[in-house]
């Protein structure tokens, strides 16, 4: 059994696909599976993967794939060049195929489709029985050095600025940016990242200003260090923006290729930027200077750093590979999110299920009008935290609520029939405890009230670490203490 990663990159199309696939490669290696990169490229100088098993070959033909892919191979395809027919070949030949897609460019055959975006709404996909869609921030791919990073300080005065225009700087923007900012900001050190795929290296090196530091073919560790010492960055709006978010490095994004438009839209939707620049804009120079001067302000940068925190958790690669290698494509991915207005009827239906009412303190069925008043009150209350269980398609599957009373929270949990009895209660309860502890760090303990007849709930809370505190006429009080 092998895992094969098919992708592309070079001086004309950049190295973003290779960069993000390198993280998937590392995750696969940890499973003990044989892994290989198959890369369509116009260069053999690929420092990004110099310690990995790879071959440079034009794999964009049915003949090559038929000869190379074996029936028990897992395939990952990250390509803008593979046709719909060729994607069908992958789906037929491989044991399981995963396509990475940024813009819904084709209709994919039976497979897992991953859109590692800041937004789950950026691209609409047809929901069907053939495809599993992994969409949004939970699946953003980061290279390993960028997981769990925290920026230690924010300088009052800007000392260093990072300039990174992707793996190849396809529009030769770096020299013009240096001309604009180097001479007029002599007190600021400019950290310029260049790679072998650049076709303008000599031109960049010709700049003799003392405040320019050049970094050639920076490793992921080196890139992280450069980001963390830089007060802000000027960057292409590709894969690098996720690493900048992870390191909480404020940035000015420049769209250098059309497929980065979704990234720009998502950044705006989440209020992570106000404006983005476009390489083709005739006013690019003037707009860049304006944004540069704006980020020289301490107040602007500190606001951005705060907004970047926890946008990306760094577990995207792990989730993707777990899904690729899982026995059942869709059955194991469930998420917690805050309740929304559109959940009102689903909550009503679940709350009125006989098996839910049976062990509730108030066992009477709930009236719809009363429910509407209660739902709005709970949703807007500062004394209640309401999580909903969903799957990849946002289907409502259950609920967990916390009622806050001083330094305690009272928890209630109910799961829908489609996932009840699958052993998920423990996982979801533990995850919700982690979330509530982060959100309300003043809480010292969590209380659960359980009927003595509810054997399953008693076992659940005891397994998670709740301790029996008292028995009041068959109503048990369990307490979980945060350490």
Phi, psi and omega in degrees: 000131179232161168243122182248130180249112180260123180206190183212162177172156180167193187293333183265336183239002177083180185239015184299320180294318180295319181300310184288328178291337178295329177291320177294323177303311182298320181295320178294320180301326180294340179277350181089005180278146172291128185234142178216136170273135169238112193239128173270110187211154176263010178221150175258359181267089183237078182298336179305328185232031187297336180258016183247161179277113182211162172223145177262116182200147174280101185268005187279055176211145180297325182296314180298313182297319180297324179283331191262322186276132178258158185300335181258015178278143167264133181239136171245130182236118177237093190208141169263354186258338182291128181284169178297321178297320181291324177296326177297323179297316177303313183299325181283317188280323189272159175296316176206142182236141177235122178255133173264124187226133181255344188213019178058046190286336179219172172268115188277147175286185180305121187180179166263131178244124182247126170243096184279078188239161173288344184235137174275352183256355186299322181230134178263129179243148177287124178279123180211177182280349185273332188242147170249124182253125175249106191235144168101187188300332180297343184244013175295133186264122176242143170293148191306319180300344184264007178269137177068030182270140176232129176284126187280324183209159177238116183290139175297315179253138179290127180250322184221143179231133179268137173238115182217113186252040178086186184282348184219351182046064191296342180250012177056047183277333186303312180301318182292324177294318178299319178300322183287319190253337186293309185290324183275356179224058186296340180277352182255130176279129180257116179265107187255121181260125179229156180226174182295339180281351175294141175255008184234027186299315182296322178296318179294317181292343181287345178290128186254007182298139184288344183264021178247123173250127179258135177237114182262130175052050182297135175287172179299318178297317179294321180296319178299315181297320179296317179298315184292333178270350179270142181280331171198176186224152166251122192216153166292152187270039179258218185303331184298332181298329180290323177290326176292319175298318182296326179267005182053048178256111178305147184211156172254109182273138176240121177286117183251354178206150189301326184289359176271000182298322179296323177300315181298314181299317180294320177300320179289318180302323183268007179058035177271342172216160172261322183222157172228155181257159180233131184302332184271356182289128180292343179260019184305315183300313182295318181292324178296317179298319179298313181293323178300311181295326178295319181281349172290343180279131180300318183297323178293314183292320182293326176294319179292317179302318180295321181288337181282339187298131174065017174292321180236127183269352175083005183258010183303313181298318180298315180297319182296313182291323176300320180291319180300319186267355182290152181293320178247131188299312191252350196285350191245012181247108177229146188229158172250136173216167178290148180297147178238164179304321184289354179276355191304316183286322178298318178297318179300312181297313182295318182297334180265002176297141183303318183290338176280314182293330185306320184251013176280154177299317174257109188270359180286148176298150184266135177281140183300316181295319177295322180297318181300317179295314180299316184299313180295323179295314180294317185296324184263354183285140175282349182261011178223138175238124191236114177253147178242141176268129178224171172248191184301334182264010180070020177290134179289127184232350181170181183210149172225128182236147176234123174261121187270127175226104183057244183258016180236157173232135179259121187260144169223143183222137173212132182248146178292164184299330185292338179237353177297138178084004180264008179078020183269343186303316182298312181299313184291321178296315179298319179296320180292326176297320177296319180294314182293328179292323177289319185285322182234075185287358176280346181290134179259334180205165178237136182249140174231130175257125187227135174294139180298338179277348185271081185300317183298317181292322178300314180296319181302305185294325178293321178296326183281343177119009175285145179244137179293126183255318179200161177236108182253089179055046177091355175259110185273139177248115178255145180231133174248125181256132174282131182273000000 
